[in-house]
Amino acid sequence: MKTRMLLSLVARREFLERLRDGRLYWAGGLVAVLLFTALAVGWAHQREARAEQQAAQAMDYRDWLHQDRRHPHDAAHQGMHAFKPEAALAMIDSGINPFIGSTVWLQAHRQSEVKFNAAQDATGLQRFGNLSVGWILQVLGPLLVIVLGFNAFAGEREQGILRQTLSLGVPPLRLLGGKALALAASLAVLLVPAALVAAVAVAVGAGEGERLDALLRLAAWALGYAVYLGIFVFVVLGVSAASSTSRMAITVLLALWIGQAVMAPRVMSELSRAWFPSPTRLAFNQALGAELKTVSDQVWQKNFGTTERWGRDVPLSKWGIALRLDDQASYPAYDRHYGRLWDTWERQQQVQEWSGLVLPILAIRSFSMGMAGTDFAHHRSFTTAAELHRRRIQDLMSEDLVAHADPMGDRHFAYQAAPDLWATVPPFDYHPPHAGWALAHQARSLAVLCAGLLLAAAFAAFATLRQRAL
Amino acid sequence: MLRASGLTKQYGAHTALDRLDLDIRAGDIYCLLGANGAGKTTTINLFLNFIEPSAGTVEINGTDVTRHPVATKQDVAYIPEQVTLYGTLSGLENLRFFAGLALGHELPRKRLLELMTEVGLDHAAADKRVSAYSKGMRQKVWIAVALAKQAKALLLDEPTSGLDPQAASEFSGLLRRAADSGVAVLTTTHDLFHAQQTATRVGIMKRGRLVESLDGEAQIAQTDLQSLYLQHMRA
């Protein structure tokens, strides 16, 4: 009871002082304005992107269905496009979306890369990153905690108030608890209204079937940021307790902030690539091409006794079967090469997530993107679904060739499928994984953040117990 | 109530306090006199465990301060030379906060106003922000905190420094009333007049050592404190 009273007393006093000295209004107000601006920009962008994606996907499928009579393999070469749906939470964290493209061409013979990313259309300012709610919380959130709390202990020590307070017999850890509560309350005053507005925006912006999932994702996302900012609450208080002056405290904290917000992402990105090198595009394409040729040679040799493709050794009546065999032989090769590449990228990502123990921004960045559905795991899920759809199209077209063109003997090219064949290909209907899948994929980031919170709290407690009153 | 035995504090080769023995009983007003750097404030800081002794022991009400730093502070109230309060809060809000910390529960406004009145601050002053307070007014708020705490011992570091004569006199009156009610008082001061008027015991310190002790109001009254003090300082 006494502990709760002391915590509440210290927290109320700190909060009141922060309100009256204007820091909460100015620093907090600025961050709040940025948050709402980013939310509005994200909302507008998402509505536009979703409308474009839905219209493009519908138009592309309509074009597919409205093909005249034609050779199925010609249709397979025309293919379709899969347009990546904008995740409901992309409005608060666009993640890697602006850099990885949104459209994949489901063409014959080849697994295409996702193309047309927003960064291609952007100006050089894109280098500075997107103004998203996630970015503001990741980068400016800690700065706000620093501004609000850097002098919590150091300033009072300089003024002599700490000496007076400790002379009253207040247990230092209760002082720490009260100050931490006050900082948390200051952040909550700014962030809870923003979170509520974001929840409404997400609920309204989400499609009918995805609303609950989007809100669950948002709740987990908010929890991640609460842990992240909690880490900084304790780090700021710990540094303030350990510093002899508030000038020293803010210098150390700003150095930490620059290190983690500006330098760490770049350094760790380079380090993770050094530890788990990914191939260059040229090397990847060469290796993939070589294996495709090898498996194709094997298939042709085994089935037609030759490695010369589409030559006189294979009669036209077998070209449908040849197409199907050639395509199906390539699928495992694509899976192996893309799988290895994506696994490498995921290992690079894991390095960054583990680094979150000392550089929390790396862990929260991953967690935030993951819960928003804009990380690489979600992108991989979309790309895999698109590739499966491509294979379905190819297989359906090849099967039709086998069924209709092959019996025609050497009139393979004269065969034209009726439009009802096109309707056997379903529309590309991709549903992103659910919140539980995302949370399971981000369990490591969340665990790292929680461990970081415990470490930060332990550091703050240690520094507070060891601090000098004078 | 306040006891130091062989209390020593060294900073490297420099000895700030050298084997100090003190035993201040309930009702005593013990004035420590001495030049700057004599070890007076070091003594207070050791009683508050703001610094740790190099040798010797410090006890408050029979409890070792070094071993039980938080518990021993329950029995003392400390008044520094420069009282600092939260400038954005009013005097009353400061009193509510610090008294709440000291007592572990919040006092009602009525009781807080009584305490303010007791130390000579009227209601209008109580609701003003402390940034507009004089040094004396800030000190009165802190005395109100000490009164609220009802401590068994008072530790005062140059409490009358910078106070006008009337405020200093009022302060001496407060100390005497506290001592009469059984509180042990240890105060450091440069103010020989204040010491002579208030103290029941006087100690003169020089270079970390207690070089003179006067015990009892009669002995203090009969002594030319200024001459004695200067004699020690010149020796």
Interface residues (C-beta under 8 A of the other chain):
Chain A: K2 M5 L6 L9 V10 R13 L16 E17 R20 D21 Q159 G160 I161 R163 Q164 T165 L166 S167 L168 G169 V170 P171 R468 A469 L470
Chain B: N45 L48 F50 I51 V70 A71 T72 K73 Q74 V76 A77 Y78 P80 Q82 V83 T84 L85 Y86 T88 L89 E93 F97 F98 G100 L101 A102 G104 H105 E106 W142 V145 K149 L155
